[in-house]
Amino acid sequence: MPGIPQEILDEILSRVDIVEVISSFIPLKRAGRNFKALCPFHHEKTASFMVNPAKQIYHCFGCGVGGNAFNFLMRYERIEFPEAVEQLAKKAGVVIPKYNLDRQAESLNSFLYKINELAVIYYQGLLNSSEGRIAKEYLIKRGIRSETIESFKLGFAADKWDGLLNYLRSKEINLSLLEKSGLIIPKQGGGYYDRFRQRIIFPVYDLKNRIIAFGGRILPSREKEMEVAKYINSPETPIYVKGKNLFGLNFTKDNIAKFNAAVIVEGYMDFLTAYQEGIPNVIASQGTALTTEQLRLLKRYSQNVVMVFDADSAGQTATLRSLDAFLEEDMEVRVADLPSGFDPDTFIRKYGIKEFRKRIEGAKNLFDYKLDLLRSRLDQNRVEHKAKIANEMLATISKIKNAVLKLEYVRCLAEVLNLKEEALLIELKKIKPYVSVLQEKCLLEDKLSDIDPTEKLLLKLMLEEAELIEGLRGHLEPADFQNEHIARIVSVIFDLASQGRSIKPNKLMAYFSDEKISSFIGELLVPDDTLRGVESRQEIIHDCIRRLKNKRLRLKREELQEEIEIAQRTKDTERLEKLIQDFHQLTRGGI
Ligand SMILES: [Zn+2]
C-alpha cells in the first residue's frame, strides 16, 4: 500500500477490533464464533453479513463484499484508503509518521484552496452586480434558476485585465503563489493579468466540495468571434490534475450510489440543466474521453453508466471507441442519443425532462448501439463492408472482461453477420497479444465458486496454518495457480514468508489496493470449518500440488494445440514449426 508503511498498518490492525469497529455502525449479533448482521451494502431480509473476530475480517455471502477493518470503513463511509487508515489510527491511538507529507506542499495546497474560495466570492459578486447583468440574464434565459446559480456558486469575470488580480492583491496575497493557482498569467514584460475575462465562471469541485479549478464560458455576444474559445479551463495546478476529477460528482455521488447508475453528459450547461430539472445522478465529462482514473472514481459509486450524446457526436466511431474504456473497467455502458443538433441542455429545454428520461431509459447497450450504427452506414452484403463491421465490433468485444459474455457477443455477431463463429474468434485473437480463450476464462473468474477447488484449498490451508507455508514454498510457485487473484495472493504470501514475516489474513489484505482481493480472502475464510476433522494434512497437500502441476501442464498443452491449429489454418509455417517443437518438449515433461 503506497504512502503508509506496512508496519503502521499492521500496528493499527492489531490494536483495533473489527467487531467493535463494525458494531459502531450497524448492530451485530453473535452467531457461534462469528457475528452476523443484515448487510449494509445490499438490501436483504436475512442476515448474510458475517464478521469473524478470530481472523479480524468480514464477509457478506449475499453480495460478496468483504475485507478487513480498513475495507469496511472505506466501503461504509465511501472514503479513500488513507482516510480510513487515519480514522482507525486515531481510534487505535497509533501515530502515523508524516514522513511522506511534504509540509510545504500541504500548506501550498491549503493556500490554493483558499485563493479559489476568495476568487469564487469575487466572481459571484460580479455576477450579481450591474457588470454581470448580461451574464446573469443569459443564464436565466437558458433556464438556469437563481437557486442553481447560488448552489453551484456560478460567477462572472468582467471585461478587465486585472479585476481578480487587484481584488486578491487587496487581500494581501503573494503574487508568485497566486500564479500557482492558474488564475493569473505572467506578462512577458513583467506583471500579471487575469486568465478569465468576459466569461461566465463555473467552479470545479473535488469530492470534498473544495474548489480546485474553474471553467469559463464566453459571453454569447462574443461567441461568434473566431479567435476566442467558447470554453476555457484552469491549467493544471498542485490541486487540480486534469483527468482525475469528474465534474459534478461531489454533488451527485450519493444519488449515483442510490440509483446505482450515472448519467454522463458533456458540458457544464448540460449538467446544470439536467440536475436542476430532476436528473439527480448526472455528471459531466467536460467534453473529453474519460480517463481510467475517472472511471475508477465513478466505479466507487456505480458500475452502470448511460452516456448521453447528440446524434452527431455519437455517430463518430472515435467517440464510440472511447467508450470501450468502460468495458476495460468492467463497467456497463449504455448509449442514449439525442436528435441531431441537440445537446442535453437544449433538448431538455425544448422537450422537457420526461422526454429526456425516456431517452435515458431507452439507451442501448454499447454492443447493440454500435452494431446498429455500423449496419446503418455500411452495406453488410458487401464483403469488405462486412469485414469492417466485424473488425469494429471485435475491437469492442475484445475489451469485455467477462469471458462468457465475450463469447456470447461473438456468437451474436456471427449470427447477425452470417459468419462462422470460429472465423470471428480467430480475428478476435489478432486484436491483442494472443491469450487463449481457455486461459482467459481462468484469469477472469471473479467468483470464488468458479475457481478450482484445489487452488482454493491450498490458499485456505496457507492462511489458516501459516506453518505450512514454508513447506509449500519449496514445491509451488505462484504461476502454478491459474486464478489470477490467487496467484497474486500466493506471491505476496511467499514473499512475506521469505522475509520471515508473520502472515495474518487481515494484515495480508492491507497489501492489496484491489478490494476484490480482500473480499476474496474474506470469502475464503468465513466460515472457517471446512477443514475440521481432516486428518492427514500432508496427504491432502501432496495431492493438491500434484493436481495443480498437472492442470498447468494440461492448460499449456491445450493452449499450444489451439495455437497450432491457427498456425495451420493461416499457413504460418515458421510459427507452426516452433509451436510443434514446444509441444513436444512439453509432452516430454517439464514446463
Ligand atoms: Zn451484502
Residues whose N, C-alpha, C, O or C-beta is under 5 A from the ligand:
A	BS01	ZN	C39 F41 H42 C60 G62 C63 G64
